[in-house]
Amino acid sequence: MLTRLPVQPRIIPSQARQLIREHVISRSQIVSLTASEYIDLIEWLAANGILGGATYDAIIVKAAQSARADCLATFNVADFRRLWPAEAYRIVTPDEISA
């Protein structure tokens, strides 16, 4: 979350919205999961002992898988690679995309 990044000054919600509009939405595709995909994901989370905030990361990974995304950009590479080890090379920092 942009508003939780350890930067000074802090990013306020209106700035986060603008950054997302300018740098994410124009380069991204919005993906929704089906009910079946959510059910499969819940089963996978339970079977693998994934809980807490990692469940939100898992939803993002599932959406990337469903969309056959070329990459998944995050500031939290390690956690996402733990959830998607078979495709860890696809998980990159935003800086790697800009380069």
For each residue, the residues with C-beta under 8 A, 3 or more apart:
1: 4 5 16
2: 5 11 15 16 19 20
3: 10 11 12 13 16
4: 1
5: 1 2 10 11 75
6:
7: 10 11
8:
9:
10: 3 5 7
11: 2 3 5 7 15 16 19
12: 3 15 16
13: 3 16 17
14: 17 18
15: 2 11 12 18 19
16: 1 2 3 11 12 13 19 20
17: 13 14 20 21
18: 14 15 21 22
19: 2 11 15 16 22 23 24
20: 2 16 17 23 24 25
21: 17 18 24 25 26
22: 18 19 26
23: 19 20 26 27
24: 19 20 21 27 28
25: 20 21 28
26: 21 22 23
27: 23 24
28: 24 25
29: 67
30:
31: 63 64 66 67
32: 63
33: 37 38 41 59 62 63 66
34: 37 38
35: 38 39
36: 39 40
37: 33 34 40 41 62 66
38: 33 34 35 41 42
39: 35 36 42 43
40: 36 37 43 44
41: 33 37 38 44 45 58 59 62
42: 38 39 45 46
43: 39 40 46 47
44: 40 41 47 48 50 58
45: 41 42 48 50 51 55 58
46: 42 43 49
47: 43 44
48: 44 45
49: 46
50: 44 45 54 55 58 83
51: 45 54 55
52: 55
53: 56 57
54: 50 51 57 58 79 83
55: 45 50 51 52 58 59
56: 53 59 60
57: 53 54 60 61 76 79 80 83
58: 41 44 45 50 54 55 61 62 83
59: 33 41 55 56 62 63
60: 56 57 63 64 72 74 80
61: 57 58 64 65 72 80 83 84
62: 33 37 41 58 59 65 66
63: 31 32 33 59 60 66 67
64: 31 60 61 67 69 72 84 90
65: 61 62 68 69 84 87
66: 31 33 37 62 63
67: 29 31 63 64
68: 65
69: 64 65 72 90
70: 90
71: 90 91 92 97
72: 60 61 64 69 80 84 90 91 92
73: 92 93 94 96 97
74: 60 77 79 80 91 92 93 94
75: 5 93 94
76: 57 79 80
77: 74 80 81 91 92 93
78: 81 82
79: 54 57 74 76 82 83
80: 57 60 61 72 74 76 77 83 84 91
81: 77 78 84 85 88 91
82: 78 79 85
83: 50 54 57 58 61 79 80
84: 61 64 65 72 80 81 87 88 90 91
85: 81 82 88
86:
87: 65 84 90 91
88: 81 84 85 91
89:
90: 64 69 70 71 72 84 87
91: 71 72 74 77 80 81 84 87 88
92: 71 72 73 74 77 96 97
93: 73 74 75 77 96 97
94: 73 74 75 97 98
95: 98 99
96: 73 92 93 99
97: 71 73 92 93 94
98: 94 95
99: 95 96
